[in-house]
């Protein structure tokens, strides 16, 4: 009897022990798995944070290289002008424009860099707690300090101050007697190129170029070191940039069919219609006002062609024969004594047949084919379109869906 009880107790004890071991193992596995997941999340966040600020460095490097390249173009134009001062009236307009750009502050905003990423990096406790690589953090602190210092130098140093300031240029515009308030670049350059202040600014052009490129190289080195420290490949960074810039879902063919509108600068409206038969129609309307008359002249450009969606890209091929220009002047009025001037102006600049012929000829000589990166929002009524103007420049446009098909009439 005692032997039987002993066997039962033994079996019960083994069962309890097995259950206890199983529970303990389950707890260990659960907590161990949770810890692994949390560690992986932390590692992913570290990498994403690192890529965000590394991309910030790379954007600034590209910006400085662009500025240096433009400074070289402006300096080349000015040197050409200095060698041909007696022939300025005969020089190409683009050369005069570059020379004026070198000595004139057209834009009052001298901020070269966007500090949004810096503010996120410095103010977010989450970022600091998830970046445990102090060498990386120190590198970023160095970069942001140098960027602030250089930005301050650009805004305060006489070496970067242009001979014709922002207010000075606009005073010239206000004093202009031209009907369109334009200023005489040739006259200005003839005068300014003789002034010591202007010649000093020109002489320091190479110094500015070297400074732009020296900072660009310093920051490029910081970027490369941080990529190495955080084990980030160029491919990973490119994928991060692409994903971070995508703010919607990839567009499908069925999503695009219908009418879309984009407004630009308050005076332009663009209507796009994508039809089920793979053709598209575009109507671009621009308003032109002038002190000589009341009301606006409407310049209406119409385009047509074929469209398709490939991957996340919208491909549009334009048809020259279906494109045309229309002029709508029904809202234009003027005083009787202005009749000859206004009619001459309109007939010269707004000749419908001539402009249509020019448009079609241009499209024949240089066939237009757009390859656009397009995403759509969840509501299926807004588009984000990225247009690559150059290899390094992308313009983002936004469209909203319309229900009124009369817009293209």
NUTIDO-406272 format. One record per residue (C-alpha): x, y, z; residue number from 1; residue in one letter. Coordinates in steps of 0.05 Angstrom, whole numbers, plus 5000, padded with zeros to 4 digits. Layout:
# NUTIDO-406272
+------+------+------+-----+------+
!    x !    y !    z ! pos ! code !
+------+------+------+-----+------+
!    X !    Y !    Z ! NUM !    a !
...
+------+------+------+-----+------+
This chain:
# NUTIDO-406272
+------+------+------+-----+------+
!    x !    y !    z ! pos ! code !
+------+------+------+-----+------+
! 5000 ! 5000 ! 5000 !   1 !    x !
! 5056 ! 5048 ! 5019 !   2 !    x !
! 5092 ! 5029 ! 4954 !   3 !    x !
! 5030 ! 5047 ! 4913 !   4 !    x !
! 5024 ! 5114 ! 4949 !   5 !    x !
! 5097 ! 5127 ! 4937 !   6 !    x !
! 5089 ! 5114 ! 4863 !   7 !    x !
! 5028 ! 5160 ! 4859 !   8 !    x !
! 5066 ! 5215 ! 4895 !   9 !    x !
! 5125 ! 5206 ! 4850 !  10 !    x !
! 5082 ! 5212 ! 4787 !  11 !    x !
! 5046 ! 5273 ! 4816 !  12 !    x !
! 5114 ! 5305 ! 4833 !  13 !    x !
! 5140 ! 5291 ! 4764 !  14 !    x !
! 5077 ! 5323 ! 4734 !  15 !    x !
! 5084 ! 5385 ! 4778 !  16 !    x !
! 5158 ! 5391 ! 4761 !  17 !    x !
! 5144 ! 5383 ! 4686 !  18 !    x !
! 5089 ! 5435 ! 4690 !  19 !    x !
! 5134 ! 5482 ! 4729 !  20 !    x !
! 5191 ! 5473 ! 4680 !  21 !    x !
! 5145 ! 5484 ! 4622 !  22 !    x !
! 5116 ! 5547 ! 4652 !  23 !    x !
! 5186 ! 5573 ! 4669 !  24 !    x !
! 5211 ! 5557 ! 4599 !  25 !    x !
! 5150 ! 5591 ! 4569 !  26 !    x !
! 5163 ! 5653 ! 4611 !  27 !    x !
! 5237 ! 5654 ! 4592 !  28 !    x !
! 5220 ! 5646 ! 4518 !  29 !    x !
! 5166 ! 5699 ! 4521 !  30 !    x !
! 5210 ! 5750 ! 4556 !  31 !    x !
! 5270 ! 5730 ! 4514 !  32 !    x !
! 5231 ! 5738 ! 4449 !  33 !    x !
! 5202 ! 5805 ! 4473 !  34 !    x !
! 5272 ! 5829 ! 4490 !  35 !    x !
! 5297 ! 5807 ! 4421 !  36 !    x !
! 5240 ! 5844 ! 4388 !  37 !    x !
! 5253 ! 5907 ! 4429 !  38 !    x !
! 5327 ! 5904 ! 4414 !  39 !    x !
! 5312 ! 5897 ! 4340 !  40 !    x !
! 5264 ! 5955 ! 4342 !  41 !    x !
! 5317 ! 5997 ! 4377 !  42 !    x !
! 5369 ! 5978 ! 4325 !  43 !    x !
! 5321 ! 5995 ! 4268 !  44 !    x !
! 5305 ! 6062 ! 4300 !  45 !    x !
! 5379 ! 6077 ! 4310 !  46 !    x !
! 5392 ! 6063 ! 4236 !  47 !    x !
! 5332 ! 6104 ! 4213 !  48 !    x !
! 5353 ! 6163 ! 4257 !  49 !    x !
! 5424 ! 6158 ! 4231 !  50 !    x !
! 5400 ! 6157 ! 4159 !  51 !    x !
! 5356 ! 6218 ! 4170 !  52 !    x !
! 5413 ! 6262 ! 4194 !  53 !    x !
! 5464 ! 6232 ! 4146 !  54 !    x !
! 5417 ! 6250 ! 4089 !  55 !    x !
! 5415 ! 6320 ! 4119 !  56 !    x !
! 5490 ! 6324 ! 4111 !  57 !    x !
! 5488 ! 6298 ! 4039 !  58 !    x !
! 5435 ! 6349 ! 4020 !  59 !    x !
! 5479 ! 6406 ! 4047 !  60 !    x !
! 5539 ! 6379 ! 4009 !  61 !    x !
! 5500 ! 6379 ! 3944 !  62 !    x !
! 5475 ! 6449 ! 3959 !  63 !    x !
! 5545 ! 6476 ! 3968 !  64 !    x !
! 5570 ! 6441 ! 3904 !  65 !    x !
! 5512 ! 6473 ! 3866 !  66 !    x !
! 5529 ! 6542 ! 3894 !  67 !    x !
! 5602 ! 6534 ! 3876 !  68 !    x !
! 5585 ! 6513 ! 3806 !  69 !    x !
! 5539 ! 6573 ! 3798 !  70 !    x !
! 5592 ! 6619 ! 3825 !  71 !    x !
! 5640 ! 6593 ! 3772 !  72 !    x !
! 5589 ! 6608 ! 3718 !  73 !    x !
! 5577 ! 6678 ! 3744 !  74 !    x !
! 5652 ! 6691 ! 3750 !  75 !    x !
! 5663 ! 6667 ! 3679 !  76 !    x !
! 5609 ! 6714 ! 3653 !  77 !    x !
! 5637 ! 6774 ! 3692 !  78 !    x !
! 5708 ! 6760 ! 3667 !  79 !    x !
! 5681 ! 6759 ! 3596 !  80 !    x !
! 5646 ! 6825 ! 3608 !  81 !    x !
! 5710 ! 6856 ! 3635 !  82 !    x !
! 5746 ! 6836 ! 3572 !  83 !    x !
! 5690 ! 6866 ! 3528 !  84 !    x !
! 5668 ! 6928 ! 3566 !  85 !    x !
! 5661 ! 6968 ! 3502 !  86 !    x !
! 5614 ! 6917 ! 3471 !  87 !    x !
! 5565 ! 6903 ! 3528 !  88 !    x !
! 5504 ! 6921 ! 3486 !  89 !    x !
! 5521 ! 6864 ! 3437 !  90 !    x !
! 5532 ! 6810 ! 3490 !  91 !    x !
! 5482 ! 6753 ! 3500 !  92 !    x !
! 5427 ! 6764 ! 3551 !  93 !    x !
! 5444 ! 6701 ! 3591 !  94 !    x !
! 5515 ! 6728 ! 3600 !  95 !    x !
! 5489 ! 6795 ! 3625 !  96 !    x !
! 5440 ! 6758 ! 3671 !  97 !    x !
! 5496 ! 6718 ! 3703 !  98 !    x !
! 5539 ! 6779 ! 3713 !  99 !    x !
! 5481 ! 6816 ! 3746 ! 100 !    x !
! 5467 ! 6755 ! 3790 ! 101 !    x !
! 5539 ! 6757 ! 3815 ! 102 !    x !
! 5536 ! 6829 ! 3839 ! 103 !    x !
! 5462 ! 6835 ! 3858 ! 104 !    x !
! 5424 ! 6809 ! 3918 ! 105 !    x !
! 5358 ! 6791 ! 3884 ! 106 !    x !
! 5332 ! 6749 ! 3943 ! 107 !    x !
! 5328 ! 6777 ! 4013 ! 108 !    x !
! 5331 ! 6707 ! 4044 ! 109 !    x !
! 5404 ! 6686 ! 4052 ! 110 !    x !
! 5389 ! 6621 ! 4090 ! 111 !    x !
! 5423 ! 6566 ! 4051 ! 112 !    x !
! 5403 ! 6507 ! 4095 ! 113 !    x !
! 5341 ! 6478 ! 4125 ! 114 !    x !
! 5351 ! 6466 ! 4200 ! 115 !    x !
! 5289 ! 6423 ! 4211 ! 116 !    x !
! 5329 ! 6358 ! 4217 ! 117 !    x !
! 5378 ! 6392 ! 4265 ! 118 !    x !
! 5321 ! 6414 ! 4310 ! 119 !    x !
! 5292 ! 6343 ! 4311 ! 120 !    x !
! 5361 ! 6314 ! 4326 ! 121 !    x !
! 5375 ! 6361 ! 4383 ! 122 !    x !
! 5307 ! 6365 ! 4416 ! 123 !    x !
! 5280 ! 6294 ! 4413 ! 124 !    x !
! 5293 ! 6252 ! 4475 ! 125 !    x !
! 5274 ! 6190 ! 4436 ! 126 !    x !
! 5330 ! 6201 ! 4387 ! 127 !    x !
! 5382 ! 6213 ! 4441 ! 128 !    x !
! 5361 ! 6151 ! 4479 ! 129 !    x !
! 5364 ! 6109 ! 4417 ! 130 !    x !
! 5432 ! 6133 ! 4393 ! 131 !    x !
! 5483 ! 6100 ! 4438 ! 132 !    x !
! 5542 ! 6111 ! 4390 ! 133 !    x !
! 5575 ! 6173 ! 4419 ! 134 !    x !
! 5625 ! 6179 ! 4361 ! 135 !    x !
! 5566 ! 6186 ! 4314 ! 136 !    x !
! 5532 ! 6237 ! 4359 ! 137 !    x !
! 5597 ! 6277 ! 4365 ! 138 !    x !
! 5605 ! 6278 ! 4289 ! 139 !    x !
! 5534 ! 6304 ! 4280 ! 140 !    x !
! 5546 ! 6358 ! 4333 ! 141 !    x !
! 5609 ! 6379 ! 4295 ! 142 !    x !
! 5571 ! 6382 ! 4229 ! 143 !    x !
! 5514 ! 6424 ! 4257 ! 144 !    x !
! 5562 ! 6471 ! 4292 ! 145 !    x !
! 5602 ! 6482 ! 4227 ! 146 !    x !
! 5538 ! 6492 ! 4187 ! 147 !    x !
! 5512 ! 6545 ! 4235 ! 148 !    x !
! 5580 ! 6579 ! 4235 ! 149 !    x !
! 5585 ! 6580 ! 4160 ! 150 !    x !
! 5514 ! 6605 ! 4151 ! 151 !    x !
! 5529 ! 6662 ! 4199 ! 152 !    x !
! 5592 ! 6679 ! 4160 ! 153 !    x !
! 5553 ! 6682 ! 4095 ! 154 !    x !
! 5503 ! 6729 ! 4125 ! 155 !    x !
! 5553 ! 6776 ! 4159 ! 156 !    x !
! 5620 ! 6773 ! 4123 ! 157 !    x !
! 5635 ! 6829 ! 4072 ! 158 !    x !
! 5665 ! 6775 ! 4026 ! 159 !    x !
! 5595 ! 6749 ! 4013 ! 160 !    x !
! 5559 ! 6816 ! 4012 ! 161 !    x !
! 5540 ! 6835 ! 3941 ! 162 !    x !
! 5553 ! 6906 ! 3915 ! 163 !    x !
! 5479 ! 6917 ! 3897 ! 164 !    x !
! 5438 ! 6900 ! 3958 ! 165 !    x !
! 5366 ! 6875 ! 3958 ! 166 !    x !
! 5336 ! 6943 ! 3975 ! 167 !    x !
! 5382 ! 6978 ! 3925 ! 168 !    x !
! 5359 ! 6933 ! 3868 ! 169 !    x !
! 5285 ! 6944 ! 3884 ! 170 !    x !
! 5297 ! 7019 ! 3887 ! 171 !    x !
! 5322 ! 7013 ! 3815 ! 172 !    x !
! 5258 ! 6976 ! 3796 ! 173 !    x !
! 5215 ! 7030 ! 3830 ! 174 !    x !
! 5253 ! 7084 ! 3792 ! 175 !    x !
! 5248 ! 7049 ! 3726 ! 176 !    x !
! 5213 ! 7087 ! 3670 ! 177 !    x !
! 5203 ! 7023 ! 3629 ! 178 !    x !
! 5131 ! 7001 ! 3618 ! 179 !    x !
! 5145 ! 6934 ! 3650 ! 180 !    x !
! 5189 ! 6964 ! 3706 ! 181 !    x !
! 5251 ! 6927 ! 3681 ! 182 !    x !
! 5320 ! 6956 ! 3694 ! 183 !    x !
! 5375 ! 6967 ! 3643 ! 184 !    x !
! 5427 ! 6914 ! 3659 ! 185 !    x !
! 5477 ! 6942 ! 3609 ! 186 !    x !
! 5476 ! 7011 ! 3640 ! 187 !    x !
! 5481 ! 6983 ! 3710 ! 188 !    x !
! 5539 ! 6938 ! 3692 ! 189 !    x !
! 5577 ! 6994 ! 3657 ! 190 !    x !
! 5573 ! 7035 ! 3720 ! 191 !    x !
! 5583 ! 6981 ! 3772 ! 192 !    x !
! 5642 ! 6946 ! 3739 ! 193 !    x !
! 5683 ! 7010 ! 3748 ! 194 !    x !
! 5671 ! 7013 ! 3823 ! 195 !    x !
! 5726 ! 6986 ! 3871 ! 196 !    x !
! 5672 ! 6953 ! 3914 ! 197 !    x !
! 5648 ! 6912 ! 3855 ! 198 !    x !
! 5719 ! 6894 ! 3831 ! 199 !    x !
! 5737 ! 6869 ! 3901 ! 200 !    x !
! 5674 ! 6826 ! 3903 ! 201 !    x !
! 5693 ! 6796 ! 3835 ! 202 !    x !
! 5766 ! 6785 ! 3857 ! 203 !    x !
! 5742 ! 6745 ! 3918 ! 204 !    x !
! 5700 ! 6698 ! 3875 ! 205 !    x !
! 5753 ! 6643 ! 3875 ! 206 !    x !
! 5759 ! 6649 ! 3951 ! 207 !    x !
! 5684 ! 6638 ! 3957 ! 208 !    x !
! 5687 ! 6578 ! 3910 ! 209 !    x !
! 5744 ! 6547 ! 3950 ! 210 !    x !
! 5707 ! 6558 ! 4015 ! 211 !    x !
! 5643 ! 6527 ! 3989 ! 212 !    x !
! 5681 ! 6465 ! 3965 ! 213 !    x !
! 5724 ! 6460 ! 4028 ! 214 !    x !
! 5662 ! 6458 ! 4072 ! 215 !    x !
! 5629 ! 6409 ! 4024 ! 216 !    x !
! 5688 ! 6362 ! 4028 ! 217 !    x !
! 5692 ! 6367 ! 4104 ! 218 !    x !
! 5618 ! 6349 ! 4109 ! 219 !    x !
! 5624 ! 6294 ! 4057 ! 220 !    x !
! 5679 ! 6263 ! 4101 ! 221 !    x !
! 5633 ! 6267 ! 4162 ! 222 !    x !
! 5577 ! 6234 ! 4123 ! 223 !    x !
! 5622 ! 6177 ! 4098 ! 224 !    x !
! 5650 ! 6165 ! 4169 ! 225 !    x !
! 5580 ! 6162 ! 4198 ! 226 !    x !
! 5557 ! 6113 ! 4145 ! 227 !    x !
! 5617 ! 6070 ! 4163 ! 228 !    x !
! 5604 ! 6075 ! 4238 ! 229 !    x !
! 5531 ! 6057 ! 4232 ! 230 !    x !
! 5542 ! 6005 ! 4177 ! 231 !    x !
! 5497 ! 6040 ! 4127 ! 232 !    x !
! 5505 ! 6024 ! 4054 ! 233 !    x !
! 5491 ! 6073 ! 3997 ! 234 !    x !
! 5435 ! 6027 ! 3975 ! 235 !    x !
! 5402 ! 6028 ! 4043 ! 236 !    x !
! 5406 ! 6104 ! 4046 ! 237 !    x !
! 5376 ! 6110 ! 3975 ! 238 !    x !
! 5318 ! 6064 ! 3995 ! 239 !    x !
! 5307 ! 6105 ! 4059 ! 240 !    x !
! 5305 ! 6170 ! 4020 ! 241 !    x !
! 5257 ! 6141 ! 3969 ! 242 !    x !
! 5211 ! 6113 ! 4023 ! 243 !    x !
! 5213 ! 6176 ! 4066 ! 244 !    x !
! 5194 ! 6220 ! 4007 ! 245 !    x !
! 5135 ! 6176 ! 3988 ! 246 !    x !
! 5074 ! 6204 ! 4023 ! 247 !    x !
! 5020 ! 6163 ! 3989 ! 248 !    x !
! 5005 ! 6097 ! 3955 ! 249 !    x !
! 5030 ! 6076 ! 3887 ! 250 !    x !
! 4980 ! 6097 ! 3835 ! 251 !    x !
! 4943 ! 6047 ! 3792 ! 252 !    x !
! 4916 ! 6058 ! 3722 ! 253 !    x !
! 4844 ! 6057 ! 3747 ! 254 !    x !
! 4860 ! 6110 ! 3800 ! 255 !    x !
! 4881 ! 6161 ! 3748 ! 256 !    x !
! 4821 ! 6158 ! 3701 ! 257 !    x !
! 4782 ! 6222 ! 3707 ! 258 !    x !
! 4795 ! 6297 ! 3715 ! 259 !    x !
! 4849 ! 6330 ! 3757 ! 260 !    x !
! 4866 ! 6402 ! 3773 ! 261 !    x !
! 4929 ! 6439 ! 3795 ! 262 !    x !
! 4934 ! 6513 ! 3812 ! 263 !    x !
! 5000 ! 6549 ! 3805 ! 264 !    x !
! 5022 ! 6617 ! 3831 ! 265 !    x !
! 4949 ! 6640 ! 3835 ! 266 !    x !
! 4946 ! 6659 ! 3761 ! 267 !    x !
! 4952 ! 6591 ! 3728 ! 268 !    x !
! 4906 ! 6531 ! 3729 ! 269 !    x !
! 4921 ! 6464 ! 3697 ! 270 !    x !
! 4868 ! 6412 ! 3682 ! 271 !    x !
! 4887 ! 6341 ! 3665 ! 272 !    x !
! 4839 ! 6288 ! 3640 ! 273 !    x !
! 4860 ! 6215 ! 3634 ! 274 !    x !
! 4812 ! 6176 ! 3590 ! 275 !    x !
! 4799 ! 6100 ! 3591 ! 276 !    x !
! 4824 ! 6095 ! 3518 ! 277 !    x !
! 4895 ! 6112 ! 3542 ! 278 !    x !
! 4891 ! 6184 ! 3515 ! 279 !    x !
! 4898 ! 6247 ! 3556 ! 280 !    x !
! 4878 ! 6320 ! 3549 ! 281 !    x !
! 4910 ! 6380 ! 3583 ! 282 !    x !
! 4884 ! 6450 ! 3588 ! 283 !    x !
! 4931 ! 6502 ! 3619 ! 284 !    x !
! 4902 ! 6571 ! 3632 ! 285 !    x !
! 4946 ! 6631 ! 3649 ! 286 !    x !
! 4921 ! 6701 ! 3664 ! 287 !    x !
! 4959 ! 6761 ! 3636 ! 288 !    x !
! 4946 ! 6831 ! 3664 ! 289 !    x !
! 4978 ! 6896 ! 3643 ! 290 !    x !
! 4973 ! 6969 ! 3666 ! 291 !    x !
! 4953 ! 6988 ! 3594 ! 292 !    x !
! 4885 ! 6953 ! 3599 ! 293 !    x !
! 4834 ! 6928 ! 3649 ! 294 !    x !
! 4816 ! 6855 ! 3658 ! 295 !    x !
! 4859 ! 6795 ! 3640 ! 296 !    x !
! 4878 ! 6761 ! 3576 ! 297 !    x !
! 4873 ! 6686 ! 3582 ! 298 !    x !
! 4928 ! 6645 ! 3549 ! 299 !    x !
! 4900 ! 6575 ! 3540 ! 300 !    x !
! 4948 ! 6519 ! 3521 ! 301 !    x !
! 4918 ! 6453 ! 3501 ! 302 !    x !
! 4956 ! 6388 ! 3495 ! 303 !    x !
! 4937 ! 6316 ! 3479 ! 304 !    x !
! 4971 ! 6249 ! 3474 ! 305 !    x !
! 4976 ! 6179 ! 3502 ! 306 !    x !
! 4988 ! 6156 ! 3574 ! 307 !    x !
! 5004 ! 6093 ! 3612 ! 308 !    x !
! 5026 ! 6071 ! 3681 ! 309 !    x !
! 5091 ! 6031 ! 3689 ! 310 !    x !
! 5108 ! 6011 ! 3760 ! 311 !    x !
! 5101 ! 6075 ! 3801 ! 312 !    x !
! 5111 ! 6120 ! 3741 ! 313 !    x !
! 5061 ! 6157 ! 3697 ! 314 !    x !
! 5086 ! 6160 ! 3625 ! 315 !    x !
! 5056 ! 6215 ! 3580 ! 316 !    x !
! 5074 ! 6222 ! 3506 ! 317 !    x !
! 5050 ! 6286 ! 3474 ! 318 !    x !
! 5020 ! 6292 ! 3405 ! 319 !    x !
! 5041 ! 6355 ! 3368 ! 320 !    x !
! 4982 ! 6356 ! 3320 ! 321 !    x !
! 4930 ! 6358 ! 3377 ! 322 !    x !
! 4965 ! 6415 ! 3413 ! 323 !    x !
! 4943 ! 6488 ! 3404 ! 324 !    x !
! 4942 ! 6557 ! 3435 ! 325 !    x !
! 4877 ! 6596 ! 3446 ! 326 !    x !
! 4872 ! 6669 ! 3466 ! 327 !    x !
! 4812 ! 6694 ! 3505 ! 328 !    x !
! 4809 ! 6770 ! 3510 ! 329 !    x !
! 4734 ! 6781 ! 3521 ! 330 !    x !
! 4746 ! 6811 ! 3590 ! 331 !    x !
! 4796 ! 6863 ! 3566 ! 332 !    x !
! 4775 ! 6937 ! 3563 ! 333 !    x !
! 4816 ! 7000 ! 3555 ! 334 !    x !
! 4809 ! 7076 ! 3546 ! 335 !    x !
! 4798 ! 7100 ! 3474 ! 336 !    x !
! 4866 ! 7136 ! 3472 ! 337 !    x !
! 4901 ! 7069 ! 3489 ! 338 !    x !
! 4869 ! 7031 ! 3432 ! 339 !    x !
! 4929 ! 7030 ! 3385 ! 340 !    x !
! 4979 ! 7013 ! 3439 ! 341 !    x !
! 4937 ! 6956 ! 3468 ! 342 !    x !
! 4918 ! 6926 ! 3402 ! 343 !    x !
! 4990 ! 6928 ! 3378 ! 344 !    x !
! 5013 ! 6895 ! 3442 ! 345 !    x !
! 4960 ! 6840 ! 3438 ! 346 !    x !
! 4971 ! 6826 ! 3364 ! 347 !    x !
! 5046 ! 6820 ! 3375 ! 348 !    x !
! 5047 ! 6776 ! 3437 ! 349 !    x !
! 4980 ! 6740 ! 3432 ! 350 !    x !
! 4975 ! 6718 ! 3360 ! 351 !    x !
! 4937 ! 6652 ! 3366 ! 352 !    x !
! 4956 ! 6622 ! 3299 ! 353 !    x !
! 5030 ! 6640 ! 3305 ! 354 !    x !
! 5036 ! 6614 ! 3376 ! 355 !    x !
! 5000 ! 6549 ! 3357 ! 356 !    x !
! 5047 ! 6538 ! 3298 ! 357 !    x !
! 5107 ! 6552 ! 3343 ! 358 !    x !
! 5083 ! 6503 ! 3395 ! 359 !    x !
! 5071 ! 6447 ! 3345 ! 360 !    x !
! 5138 ! 6459 ! 3311 ! 361 !    x !
! 5173 ! 6456 ! 3379 ! 362 !    x !
! 5139 ! 6390 ! 3397 ! 363 !    x !
! 5158 ! 6361 ! 3329 ! 364 !    x !
! 5231 ! 6381 ! 3336 ! 365 !    x !
! 5234 ! 6361 ! 3409 ! 366 !    x !
! 5182 ! 6308 ! 3423 ! 367 !    x !
! 5156 ! 6314 ! 3494 ! 368 !    x !
! 5153 ! 6252 ! 3538 ! 369 !    x !
! 5141 ! 6258 ! 3613 ! 370 !    x !
! 5160 ! 6203 ! 3662 ! 371 !    x !
! 5129 ! 6224 ! 3729 ! 372 !    x !
! 5132 ! 6191 ! 3797 ! 373 !    x !
! 5059 ! 6192 ! 3822 ! 374 !    x !
! 5027 ! 6172 ! 3888 ! 375 !    x !
! 4955 ! 6178 ! 3910 ! 376 !    x !
! 4924 ! 6189 ! 3978 ! 377 !    x !
! 4877 ! 6141 ! 4014 ! 378 !    x !
! 4816 ! 6181 ! 3994 ! 379 !    x !
! 4835 ! 6172 ! 3920 ! 380 !    x !
! 4823 ! 6246 ! 3908 ! 381 !    x !
! 4893 ! 6277 ! 3912 ! 382 !    x !
! 4957 ! 6263 ! 3873 ! 383 !    x !
! 5029 ! 6278 ! 3890 ! 384 !    x !
! 5071 ! 6283 ! 3827 ! 385 !    x !
! 5146 ! 6288 ! 3827 ! 386 !    x !
! 5177 ! 6319 ! 3765 ! 387 !    x !
! 5252 ! 6311 ! 3753 ! 388 !    x !
! 5274 ! 6376 ! 3721 ! 389 !    x !
! 5348 ! 6357 ! 3724 ! 390 !    x !
! 5386 ! 6298 ! 3752 ! 391 !    x !
! 5392 ! 6332 ! 3820 ! 392 !    x !
! 5328 ! 6372 ! 3822 ! 393 !    x !
! 5258 ! 6347 ! 3834 ! 394 !    x !
! 5196 ! 6389 ! 3835 ! 395 !    x !
! 5134 ! 6364 ! 3873 ! 396 !    x !
! 5065 ! 6382 ! 3847 ! 397 !    x !
! 4997 ! 6368 ! 3878 ! 398 !    x !
! 4931 ! 6354 ! 3841 ! 399 !    x !
! 4860 ! 6346 ! 3865 ! 400 !    x !
! 4806 ! 6306 ! 3832 ! 401 !    x !
! 4749 ! 6343 ! 3796 ! 402 !    x !
! 4680 ! 6318 ! 3777 ! 403 !    x !
! 4665 ! 6374 ! 3728 ! 404 !    x !
! 4687 ! 6351 ! 3658 ! 405 !    x !
! 4667 ! 6419 ! 3629 ! 406 !    x !
! 4734 ! 6447 ! 3653 ! 407 !    x !
! 4767 ! 6422 ! 3588 ! 408 !    x !
! 4715 ! 6453 ! 3542 ! 409 !    x !
+------+------+------+-----+------+
